[in-house]
Amino acid sequence: MSAFSGRIVDQVQLVLHHTKEPRIRNTSDITHVVIHRFGPIVSEYLIEDAVGASRVFMNTEQYAAGYYTGGAMAYHWVYDPRTQVLYKALEAYHTGAHAKGYNRVSVAVCILHDFRKAPVENDELPGVYDAVRHVVYDAQSHAGRALKVAGHTELAGAAANPRKECPGKHLDMGALRDAIT
């Protein structure tokens, strides 16, 4: 297990209280860790943790994210680079509705930053790498094998909107993959 240098907060029970119950899956089916971003809603609605993110998914009429997930939490982990807190939102055996065609075989980590608009601050980038490394090691311990790491829109057909940028051009996925190995 990776020793994460930030703080980990388990919010699974709180998240499940606020969202639709996720489907259960066999963790040996996990093949990927998928990286996401939470965009402009973060600053507009002050989403600071996994519970805040889960409330967005519950609102199926106002937010596309909620419509696509049917009111279920999409992400297993939510990371805030400003506070260096990694929130556990779902168990590895839960299926998160986050990447079409990959939900049953992947673990999702969402970074609370809009990488379409700007990179994180230089002092925050090592924390992003550290958080993703922890998620990958945790997921591998459940899957029992090495996993592929991909940005949401690096996966063919995984986004309902073909023009979607997730996590966005300001997170170098190659550099991230190099940093976590």
C-alpha positions as CSV (number, residue, x, y, z in Angstrom):
1,M,0.0,0.0,0.0
2,S,1.2,3.5,-0.9
3,A,1.9,5.7,2.1
4,F,-0.2,8.8,1.2
5,S,1.4,12.0,2.5
6,G,-1.9,13.9,2.8
7,R,-5.0,13.1,4.9
8,I,-7.5,10.4,4.0
9,V,-11.1,10.8,5.1
10,D,-13.6,7.9,4.8
11,Q,-16.9,9.4,3.7
12,V,-18.5,6.2,2.2
13,Q,-21.4,6.0,4.7
14,L,-22.1,9.7,4.4
15,V,-22.0,9.5,0.6
16,L,-24.3,6.5,0.5
17,H,-26.7,8.3,2.7
18,H,-26.9,11.1,0.1
19,T,-27.0,9.1,-3.1
20,K,-28.7,6.1,-4.8
21,E,-27.2,2.8,-3.7
22,P,-24.5,1.7,-6.2
23,R,-24.3,-1.7,-7.8
24,I,-22.0,-4.3,-6.3
25,R,-19.3,-5.9,-8.5
26,N,-16.5,-8.4,-8.2
27,T,-13.2,-6.5,-7.6
28,S,-11.2,-9.0,-9.6
29,D,-12.9,-7.5,-12.7
30,I,-11.1,-4.2,-12.1
31,T,-8.7,-3.3,-14.9
32,H,-8.4,0.5,-14.8
33,V,-8.2,3.5,-12.7
34,V,-9.8,6.5,-14.4
35,I,-8.9,10.1,-13.6
36,H,-11.6,12.8,-13.7
37,R,-12.0,16.4,-12.8
38,F,-14.8,18.3,-11.2
39,G,-15.1,21.5,-13.2
40,P,-16.7,24.9,-12.6
41,I,-19.3,23.6,-10.2
42,V,-16.5,23.3,-7.6
43,S,-16.1,27.0,-7.0
44,E,-19.7,27.9,-7.8
45,Y,-21.2,25.6,-5.2
46,L,-18.2,25.2,-2.9
47,I,-17.9,21.4,-3.3
48,E,-15.1,20.6,-0.9
49,D,-15.5,16.8,-0.4
50,A,-17.1,13.6,-1.5
51,V,-20.4,14.4,0.2
52,G,-20.6,17.7,-1.6
53,A,-19.9,15.9,-4.9
54,S,-22.5,13.3,-4.1
55,R,-25.2,16.0,-3.7
56,V,-24.5,17.2,-7.3
57,F,-25.2,13.6,-8.5
58,M,-28.4,13.5,-6.6
59,N,-29.7,16.5,-8.5
60,T,-30.6,14.7,-11.7
61,E,-32.6,17.6,-13.2
62,Q,-30.1,20.5,-12.7
63,Y,-26.8,18.8,-13.4
64,A,-25.9,16.6,-16.4
65,A,-23.7,14.6,-14.0
66,G,-26.7,13.5,-12.0
67,Y,-28.7,12.8,-15.1
68,Y,-25.9,10.5,-16.5
69,T,-25.5,8.6,-13.2
70,G,-29.1,8.3,-12.4
71,G,-28.5,9.9,-9.0
72,A,-25.7,7.6,-8.0
73,M,-22.2,8.7,-6.9
74,A,-19.8,8.3,-9.7
75,Y,-16.4,8.4,-8.0
76,H,-14.7,6.1,-5.6
77,W,-12.2,8.7,-4.5
78,V,-12.3,12.6,-4.5
79,Y,-9.1,14.5,-4.0
80,D,-8.8,18.2,-3.1
81,P,-5.3,19.5,-4.1
82,R,-5.8,22.7,-2.1
83,T,-6.2,20.9,1.2
84,Q,-4.4,17.6,0.3
85,V,-7.3,15.6,1.5
86,L,-8.3,12.4,-0.2
87,Y,-11.9,11.4,0.4
88,K,-13.0,7.8,0.0
89,A,-16.5,8.0,-1.5
90,L,-17.2,4.4,-2.5
91,E,-15.8,1.0,-1.7
92,A,-13.8,-0.9,-4.4
93,Y,-16.7,-3.4,-4.8
94,H,-19.1,-0.6,-5.7
95,T,-19.7,0.3,-9.3
96,G,-19.4,4.0,-9.9
97,A,-21.2,5.5,-13.0
98,H,-18.3,7.6,-14.3
99,A,-17.1,6.3,-17.7
100,K,-19.5,4.7,-20.2
101,G,-18.4,1.1,-20.9
102,Y,-15.8,1.1,-18.1
103,N,-17.9,1.4,-15.0
104,R,-17.8,-2.3,-14.0
105,V,-14.1,-2.6,-14.6
106,S,-12.7,0.6,-13.2
107,V,-12.1,2.7,-10.1
108,A,-12.6,6.4,-10.4
109,V,-10.7,9.3,-8.8
110,C,-11.9,12.8,-9.2
111,I,-9.7,15.8,-8.6
112,L,-11.4,18.9,-7.5
113,H,-9.8,21.2,-10.1
114,D,-10.8,22.2,-13.6
115,F,-7.8,21.1,-15.7
116,R,-9.4,22.4,-18.8
117,K,-8.7,26.0,-17.6
118,A,-5.4,25.8,-15.7
119,P,-2.9,23.5,-14.1
120,V,-2.9,23.1,-10.3
121,E,-0.3,25.2,-8.5
122,N,3.2,23.9,-8.7
123,D,3.2,23.0,-5.0
124,E,0.0,21.0,-5.4
125,L,1.1,18.8,-8.3
126,P,3.1,16.3,-6.1
127,G,0.0,15.9,-4.0
128,V,-2.1,15.1,-7.0
129,Y,0.5,12.4,-8.0
130,D,0.6,11.1,-4.5
131,A,-3.2,10.8,-4.2
132,V,-3.5,9.0,-7.6
133,R,-0.6,6.7,-6.6
134,H,-2.5,5.8,-3.4
135,V,-5.7,5.1,-5.3
136,V,-3.9,2.9,-7.9
137,Y,-2.2,0.9,-5.1
138,D,-5.5,0.5,-3.3
139,A,-7.3,-0.6,-6.4
140,Q,-4.6,-3.0,-7.3
141,S,-4.8,-4.6,-3.9
142,H,-8.5,-5.3,-4.5
143,A,-8.0,-6.4,-8.2
144,G,-5.0,-8.6,-7.5
145,R,-3.1,-7.2,-10.5
146,A,-1.5,-4.2,-12.1
147,L,-4.0,-1.7,-13.5
148,K,-4.1,0.7,-16.4
149,V,-4.4,4.4,-15.6
150,A,-6.3,6.6,-18.0
151,G,-7.9,10.0,-18.2
152,H,-11.7,9.8,-18.7
153,T,-11.6,11.0,-22.3
154,E,-8.5,8.8,-23.2
155,L,-10.9,5.9,-23.1
156,A,-12.7,5.5,-26.4
157,G,-16.5,6.1,-26.1
158,A,-16.3,6.6,-22.3
159,A,-17.8,10.1,-22.4
160,A,-21.4,10.7,-23.5
161,N,-20.2,14.0,-25.0
162,P,-17.5,13.4,-27.6
163,R,-16.2,17.0,-27.1
164,K,-15.7,16.5,-23.3
165,E,-12.2,17.3,-21.9
166,C,-11.7,15.2,-18.8
167,P,-9.5,15.7,-16.9
168,G,-8.4,18.4,-19.3
169,K,-5.3,19.6,-21.2
170,H,-3.6,21.0,-18.1
171,L,-3.1,17.6,-16.5
172,D,-0.3,15.8,-18.4
173,M,-1.5,12.1,-18.2
174,G,1.9,10.8,-19.4
175,A,3.7,12.7,-16.7
176,L,1.1,11.5,-14.1
177,R,1.6,7.9,-15.2
178,D,5.4,8.3,-15.0
179,A,5.2,9.9,-11.6
180,I,3.0,7.1,-10.0
181,T,5.2,4.1,-11.1
